[in-house]
Amino acid sequence: MARLNRSEILNSVVASQLKPAGELPIFSVGDTIDVHYKIIEGDKERVQVFQGVLLADTGGRGISRMITVRRIVANEGVERSFPVNSPRLAKIDVVRRGDARRAKLYYLRDRFGKSRRLRDQRRGLKHVGGATTT
């Protein structure tokens, strides 16, 4: 009987905790997403929806992957970080695709009003340069 070393045991435990590949939708930074998260209150369990802009997708891949979602409640910014492979995460829905040119959108924390909005990905990139000469 072959003995497993520590890394093989660790990899097998981590692989059993990961969600299947087709369960999560394809989302990227800048998208507005609905995160359905299971909450336990006393002996009852319910699903709470947190809708906001995806600021960061950290941790790379595997069990340590986290997403940070930001929303505005009563003119106050609220951020939550969710582990993507958590059993408490029921599902993620993409509401709107945002067009971001950065990997992390932490600069949105300092913005308010119309400058907080991101361009929609369907409209495509617009040229943001000066006048062209012909």
C-alpha positions as CSV (number, residue, x, y, z in Angstrom):
1,M,0.0,0.0,0.0
2,A,1.4,3.3,-1.0
3,R,1.7,6.1,1.5
4,L,0.5,9.6,0.6
5,N,2.7,12.5,1.4
6,R,1.4,15.7,3.0
7,S,0.9,17.6,-0.2
8,E,-1.1,14.8,-1.8
9,I,-3.3,14.6,1.2
10,L,-3.8,18.4,1.2
11,N,-4.5,18.5,-2.5
12,S,-7.1,15.8,-2.2
13,V,-8.9,17.6,0.7
14,V,-8.8,20.9,-1.2
15,A,-10.1,19.3,-4.4
16,S,-13.1,17.9,-2.5
17,Q,-14.0,21.4,-1.3
18,L,-13.9,23.1,-4.8
19,K,-17.1,23.9,-6.7
20,P,-17.6,22.2,-10.1
21,A,-16.4,24.1,-13.1
22,G,-19.8,24.9,-14.6
23,E,-21.4,26.1,-11.4
24,L,-20.0,29.6,-11.4
25,P,-20.7,32.0,-14.2
26,I,-17.9,33.9,-16.0
27,F,-17.5,37.3,-14.4
28,S,-14.8,39.9,-14.3
29,V,-13.8,43.0,-12.4
30,G,-16.3,45.9,-13.1
31,D,-19.3,43.7,-13.5
32,T,-22.4,44.3,-11.3
33,I,-23.2,40.9,-9.7
34,D,-25.8,39.4,-7.4
35,V,-24.2,37.3,-4.7
36,H,-26.7,34.9,-3.1
37,Y,-25.2,34.0,0.3
38,K,-26.7,31.7,2.9
39,I,-27.2,33.2,6.3
40,I,-28.0,31.3,9.5
41,E,-30.2,33.1,12.1
42,G,-30.8,31.0,15.1
43,D,-32.1,27.7,13.7
44,K,-33.3,29.2,10.4
45,E,-31.3,29.5,7.2
46,R,-32.1,32.0,4.5
47,V,-30.5,33.3,1.4
48,Q,-29.5,37.0,1.3
49,V,-28.7,38.8,-1.9
50,F,-25.8,41.3,-2.0
51,Q,-25.8,43.2,-5.3
52,G,-22.8,45.4,-6.1
53,V,-19.8,46.1,-8.4
54,L,-17.0,43.6,-8.3
55,L,-14.0,45.5,-7.2
56,A,-11.4,42.7,-6.9
57,D,-11.0,39.0,-7.7
58,T,-8.1,37.9,-5.5
59,G,-6.5,34.7,-4.5
60,G,-6.0,33.3,-7.9
61,R,-7.6,29.9,-8.2
62,G,-8.4,27.2,-5.8
63,I,-9.9,27.3,-2.3
64,S,-8.4,30.7,-1.4
65,R,-10.1,32.6,-4.2
66,M,-12.0,35.6,-2.9
67,I,-14.1,38.3,-4.5
68,T,-14.8,41.8,-3.1
69,V,-18.1,43.4,-3.9
70,R,-19.0,47.0,-3.2
71,R,-22.5,48.6,-3.1
72,I,-23.9,51.9,-1.8
73,V,-26.4,51.9,1.0
74,A,-27.8,55.2,2.3
75,N,-25.0,57.1,0.7
76,E,-22.4,55.0,2.5
77,G,-20.2,52.5,0.7
78,V,-20.4,48.9,1.9
79,E,-17.9,46.2,0.9
80,R,-18.0,42.5,1.5
81,S,-15.5,39.8,0.6
82,F,-16.8,36.4,-0.3
83,P,-14.9,33.1,-0.7
84,V,-15.9,31.8,-4.1
85,N,-15.7,28.1,-3.1
86,S,-17.6,28.5,0.2
87,P,-20.5,26.1,0.7
88,R,-22.5,29.2,2.0
89,L,-22.3,30.8,-1.4
90,A,-25.5,29.7,-3.1
91,K,-24.9,31.3,-6.5
92,I,-23.6,34.3,-8.4
93,D,-25.6,36.1,-11.1
94,V,-24.2,38.7,-13.5
95,V,-26.6,41.6,-13.7
96,R,-24.5,44.0,-15.9
97,R,-21.1,43.7,-17.6
98,G,-18.9,46.6,-16.8
99,D,-15.9,47.8,-18.8
100,A,-12.8,48.0,-16.6
101,R,-9.2,48.5,-17.7
102,R,-7.7,47.6,-14.4
103,A,-7.4,44.4,-12.3
104,K,-8.5,46.2,-9.1
105,L,-11.1,49.0,-8.9
106,Y,-10.1,50.4,-5.5
107,Y,-10.2,53.9,-6.9
108,L,-14.0,53.7,-6.9
109,R,-13.9,54.1,-3.1
110,D,-13.0,57.7,-3.5
111,R,-15.6,58.5,-6.2
112,F,-19.2,59.6,-5.8
113,G,-21.9,60.6,-8.2
114,K,-21.7,60.0,-11.9
115,S,-18.0,59.5,-11.8
116,R,-18.6,56.2,-9.8
117,R,-20.3,54.6,-12.8
118,L,-18.5,52.3,-15.1
119,R,-19.1,52.1,-18.9
120,D,-21.1,49.2,-20.1
121,Q,-19.2,46.6,-22.0
122,R,-21.8,46.2,-24.7
123,R,-21.2,49.7,-25.9
124,G,-17.5,49.0,-26.4
125,L,-14.5,51.2,-25.8
126,K,-14.7,54.7,-27.0
127,H,-11.7,56.6,-28.1
128,V,-10.7,59.0,-25.4
129,G,-8.1,61.0,-27.2
130,G,-7.8,64.5,-28.7
131,A,-8.9,65.6,-32.1
132,T,-7.5,63.7,-35.0
133,T,-5.9,65.5,-37.9
134,T,-6.4,64.4,-41.5
